[in-house]
Amino acid sequence: MITWNAGGWLEELNCIAIRYTSAVATEITTDEYRALAELRYRIRHFLHEGDEVAQAAGLEPQQYLLLLAIRGLPGGEEATIRTLAERLVLKHHSAVELIDRLETHGYVRRSRGRDDRRRVIVSLLPRGERLLEQVARHRIGELRSNGHALVHAIDQLLEKAPQSSSRKAPLNREKAASKRSAAKRRAKREAR
């Protein structure tokens, strides 16, 4: 935001210029574009194959992901509908519909929380556990045999990171923040 007073507006423009130049100071190289495209290709390929394996096992891809999310939650975290929706990047009602379908097939069960009866906890049933294991076993085997290409694509991007600009960027952000603070203090004093 530019403040149009005699003392502070020039400082604000200067802060904007510093932020802009620090963001575009290093150009993205052709090799970096290629590495990013390769990484995206490898991720999409892995996800597509996972969808096909899930479908071959009789699961919709989202159903497999929900079963995986339940089984793979970090220790101490409960499989509430809210948590599962967040982990799958779904709206709450979409997660509920997905859980409804899984419950109808006998893959999961809902139960009320002990401390808070409003909370709904979702757990795997043996049938869901077996299907999940079948798909996950295949996916883990695929990663162990072909995951090196995905890791290589990530390494290509990480190795290309310019060392000097990555060290300068935090300093430029700190300078810009300091100048913004000074300009705001000056504007407040002038407004009095």
C-alpha positions as CSV (number, residue, x, y, z in Angstrom):
1,M,0.0,0.0,0.0
2,I,1.4,3.4,-1.0
3,T,1.0,6.2,1.5
4,W,0.8,9.6,-0.3
5,N,2.5,11.8,2.2
6,A,5.6,13.8,1.8
7,G,7.9,11.7,3.9
8,G,6.7,8.1,3.6
9,W,5.4,7.3,0.1
10,L,8.9,7.1,-1.5
11,E,9.9,4.6,1.2
12,E,6.9,2.4,0.4
13,L,7.7,2.4,-3.3
14,N,11.3,1.5,-2.5
15,C,10.0,-1.5,-0.4
16,I,7.8,-2.7,-3.2
17,A,10.7,-2.4,-5.7
18,I,13.0,-4.4,-3.3
19,R,10.3,-7.2,-2.9
20,Y,9.8,-7.3,-6.7
21,T,13.5,-7.5,-7.6
22,S,14.3,-10.1,-5.0
23,A,11.5,-12.3,-6.4
24,V,12.7,-12.1,-10.0
25,A,16.4,-11.6,-9.4
26,T,17.3,-15.1,-10.7
27,E,15.8,-16.4,-13.9
28,I,14.5,-19.9,-14.2
29,T,16.8,-21.9,-16.5
30,T,15.7,-24.2,-19.2
31,D,17.1,-27.1,-17.2
32,E,14.9,-26.1,-14.2
33,Y,11.8,-26.0,-16.4
34,R,12.7,-29.4,-17.7
35,A,13.4,-30.8,-14.2
36,L,10.0,-29.4,-13.0
37,A,8.2,-30.9,-15.9
38,E,9.9,-34.2,-15.4
39,L,9.0,-34.2,-11.7
40,R,5.3,-33.4,-12.5
41,Y,5.3,-36.2,-15.1
42,R,6.7,-38.7,-12.7
43,I,4.2,-37.8,-9.9
44,R,1.3,-37.9,-12.3
45,H,2.4,-41.2,-13.7
46,F,2.7,-42.7,-10.2
47,L,-0.7,-41.4,-9.2
48,H,-2.3,-42.6,-12.4
49,E,-0.9,-46.1,-11.9
50,G,-2.1,-46.1,-8.3
51,D,-5.6,-45.2,-9.5
52,E,-5.5,-48.2,-12.0
53,V,-4.3,-50.6,-9.3
54,A,-7.1,-49.4,-6.9
55,Q,-9.7,-49.8,-9.6
56,A,-8.4,-53.3,-10.4
57,A,-8.9,-54.2,-6.7
58,G,-12.5,-52.9,-6.9
59,L,-12.0,-49.5,-5.2
60,E,-12.5,-46.1,-6.6
61,P,-9.2,-44.1,-6.3
62,Q,-10.7,-41.8,-3.7
63,Q,-11.8,-44.8,-1.6
64,Y,-8.3,-46.2,-1.7
65,L,-6.9,-42.8,-0.6
66,L,-9.3,-42.6,2.3
67,L,-8.5,-46.1,3.5
68,L,-4.8,-45.2,3.2
69,A,-5.4,-41.9,5.1
70,I,-7.1,-43.8,8.0
71,R,-4.3,-46.4,8.2
72,G,-1.4,-44.0,7.7
73,L,-2.4,-41.2,10.1
74,P,0.4,-39.9,12.3
75,G,0.6,-41.5,15.7
76,G,-1.9,-40.1,18.2
77,E,-4.1,-38.5,15.6
78,E,-7.7,-39.8,15.4
79,A,-9.4,-40.5,12.1
80,T,-12.2,-38.0,12.5
81,I,-14.2,-36.9,9.4
82,R,-12.6,-33.5,9.7
83,T,-9.1,-34.9,9.8
84,L,-9.7,-37.2,6.9
85,A,-11.3,-34.4,4.8
86,E,-8.3,-32.3,5.5
87,R,-5.8,-35.1,4.6
88,L,-7.6,-35.7,1.3
89,V,-8.2,-32.0,0.6
90,L,-12.0,-32.6,0.4
91,K,-14.9,-30.6,1.7
92,H,-16.5,-32.1,4.8
93,H,-19.7,-33.2,3.0
94,S,-17.6,-34.9,0.3
95,A,-15.7,-36.9,2.9
96,V,-19.0,-37.9,4.5
97,E,-20.3,-39.2,1.1
98,L,-17.1,-41.1,0.5
99,I,-17.2,-42.7,4.0
100,D,-20.9,-43.5,3.4
101,R,-19.9,-45.5,0.3
102,L,-17.1,-47.3,2.1
103,E,-19.3,-48.1,5.0
104,T,-22.0,-49.5,2.7
105,H,-19.4,-51.9,1.3
106,G,-18.2,-52.9,4.8
107,Y,-14.7,-51.4,4.5
108,V,-15.0,-48.9,7.4
109,R,-17.1,-48.3,10.5
110,R,-18.1,-45.0,12.2
111,S,-18.2,-44.6,15.9
112,R,-18.8,-41.8,18.3
113,G,-16.0,-40.2,20.3
114,R,-15.7,-41.3,23.9
115,D,-15.1,-37.8,25.3
116,D,-17.2,-35.9,22.8
117,R,-20.2,-37.7,21.3
118,R,-20.4,-35.2,18.5
119,R,-17.1,-36.4,17.1
120,V,-17.3,-39.2,14.6
121,I,-14.3,-41.6,14.4
122,V,-13.8,-43.7,11.3
123,S,-12.0,-47.0,11.5
124,L,-11.0,-49.8,9.1
125,L,-12.8,-53.1,9.1
126,P,-11.0,-56.3,8.2
127,R,-12.4,-56.2,4.6
128,G,-11.1,-52.7,4.1
129,E,-7.8,-53.5,5.7
130,R,-7.3,-56.5,3.3
131,L,-8.1,-54.4,0.2
132,L,-5.9,-51.5,1.4
133,E,-3.0,-53.9,2.0
134,Q,-3.4,-55.4,-1.5
135,V,-3.2,-52.0,-3.2
136,A,-0.5,-50.6,-0.9
137,R,1.7,-53.7,-1.3
138,H,1.6,-53.1,-5.1
139,R,2.3,-49.4,-4.7
140,I,5.2,-49.9,-2.3
141,G,6.7,-52.5,-4.7
142,E,6.3,-50.1,-7.6
143,L,8.1,-47.3,-5.6
144,R,10.9,-49.7,-4.6
145,S,11.5,-50.8,-8.2
146,N,10.9,-47.5,-10.1
147,G,11.0,-44.8,-7.4
148,H,14.6,-43.8,-8.3
149,A,13.3,-41.9,-11.3
150,L,11.0,-39.8,-9.0
151,V,13.9,-39.2,-6.6
152,H,16.2,-38.2,-9.5
153,A,13.6,-35.7,-10.7
154,I,13.4,-34.1,-7.3
155,D,17.2,-34.1,-7.0
156,Q,17.5,-32.3,-10.3
157,L,15.4,-29.5,-9.0
158,L,17.1,-29.3,-5.6
159,E,20.6,-29.3,-7.2
160,K,19.7,-26.4,-9.5
161,A,18.7,-24.1,-6.7
162,P,21.0,-21.1,-6.9
163,Q,23.0,-20.9,-3.7
164,S,23.7,-17.2,-3.6
165,S,20.1,-16.0,-4.2
166,S,18.6,-18.4,-1.7
167,R,20.9,-16.8,1.0
168,K,20.1,-13.2,-0.2
169,A,16.3,-13.6,-0.3
170,P,15.8,-13.8,3.5
171,L,18.0,-10.7,3.9
172,N,16.1,-8.8,1.3
173,R,12.8,-9.7,2.9
174,E,14.1,-8.6,6.3
175,K,15.3,-5.3,4.8
176,A,12.0,-4.7,3.1
177,A,10.1,-5.5,6.3
178,S,12.3,-3.2,8.3
179,K,11.8,-0.4,5.7
180,R,8.0,-1.0,5.7
181,S,7.9,-0.7,9.5
182,A,9.9,2.5,9.4
183,A,7.6,4.0,6.8
184,K,4.6,3.1,8.8
185,R,6.0,4.6,12.0
186,R,6.9,7.8,10.0
187,A,3.4,7.9,8.5
188,K,1.8,7.6,12.0
189,R,3.9,10.4,13.4
190,E,3.1,12.6,10.4
191,A,-0.6,11.9,10.8
192,R,-0.6,13.2,14.4
